[in-house]
């Protein structure tokens, strides 16, 4: 069986692999720090990244997401997508029974994901610390497609 070429975008996400402690804030929960944990692990072959998140607050759902890139054009097509995120998707599922599909991209030190959906668009920018031991995530949402408001903010700290 032929092995596909790994999308080079994933080189920027290798740093995520491992366990993380999280602290988050959400505008709908003022004055509340939401603690939790997250893990990122590669499926064998390192073509798909599995992200699991647990939060110690009943109003924030636990979730799992799988990040992968389309290989519809064969190995060359996967390599051609570069860092743009073209053909790359994150499939998200949570404990409420919600599922969503986001696009994602990555470059050195930054991982982004977003979804454009009528009445509920979202975008997140995650900045990875230079030493790879922290991530600062900032989410925004739009209900009208043009005005953006603060959504979940999250800080990750690598567990040794």
N, C-alpha and C positions, 0 to 999 in steps of 0.2 A: 504494500500500500504506500502510495506517494505521500510524503510529508510536505505540508504547505509551508511557505515562507512566512515567518512571523512578521506581523505588521510592525514597522519601526516605531510607530507611535507608542507601542507598549514599552519600549526602552525607557521612556520617561515615567512610566508607572511602576517599574520594578521596585522603586524605593518604598512603595506602599505596602509590600508584602510584610506581614507580621501582625502583632497585636498592639492595640492602641487603647488608652484611656481617653474619654471624651468629656468635655464640658460644653454645654450648649445653652443658648438663650433663644426665646421665641417671643415675638411681640404680643401674642395672645396669652402669655404666661408672664406678666410683668413681675420684676423682682424675684425671679426664680432661676436658679442655676440647675440645669438638668444634666446629671452625671450619667455616664454610660461606658460602654466598651464597643470596640469595633475590631474586626479582623479582616485582613485582605489575604487571600491565598490564590495561587495559580493552579488551575486545573493542569494535570500532567500535559506537557507539551508547551505550556506558557502562551497559549493562544487565547485563553479566556481567564479573566480575573473575577474571583468570587468575593463579594463584599458583604459581610454580615454586620449588623448593628443592633445593639440592645441599649435601651434607655431605662434608667431607674425612675421613671415618671409614668403614671398610667395614661396620660394624655398624649404621649409621644410613642408612636408604634415601633415595635421591633421590625426589622426588615432584612431582606436579602436581595442582592442585585448581582447580575452577571453582565460583565462588560466583554464585548467581542466586536470583531470587525468582519465585514462581509468579504467573502472570497469568491464572489460570483464570476470574476474574470480569471480565476486561477491564481497561482502563486504570484505571478507578475502583477496582477491587478491589486492584490493585497499590499504589495510593497509600494505601489504607485500612490496609495492614498496619503502617504506622508503624515504630517502632523495636523492636517486640516480636520480630521474627524469624518471625512467623507466615507460613508459606508460603515461607520462605527456606531454601535448602539449599546445602551445600558438598559437591560430589562429589570425593572424594580418590582418587588412584591412585598407587602407588609402584613402585619398581624390583624389589620382591619379587614383584609380581603381585597385591598386596593392593589391594582397593578398598573404600571405606567411604562412607557418606552421613552427614553431620553436619547438624544445624540450626545456624543462626547468627543473631546479633543484633548490633546496634551502637548506640552512643549517643556523645555527644561524649567523645572520649578513650579509649573502651573498645570492644573488639571481642571477642565471645565465640563459641565454637563448642563443640558437645557432641554426644554420641551415647549413647543408652541401649540397651545390648545385653546380654542375659543372659551373665554370665561375663566381660564386658569392656566396661564403660561408661567413657567418657572425657569430661572437661570441661577447657576451656582458657579462661583470661582473659588478654587481651593489652591492656596499658595503653600508650597512645600518649603520648609526651612532649609537653609543651605547645608546643614549637617544631616538632614533627613530624619530628624527626631521629632519634628513638629509639623503640623499642618493647620493653617487657618482657613476656615471655610466661611463664605458669605453667600447667603441665598436671598433671592428677590423673587417676588411674584407679581403678576399683572392680571387683573380681571378684565381689562378693556383692550389689551394688546398694545397700549402705548404708555400708560402710567405704571411705574414700578414702585413697589413698596417693600420694606424689609421683611424677610422671611427668616428662617432658621440661620443662626450664626453658631458655628461650632469650632472648637479648638481640640486638636488631637495631640496627644503626647505619647510617644512610643513607649511600650512596656519593655523593659530590659529582659 
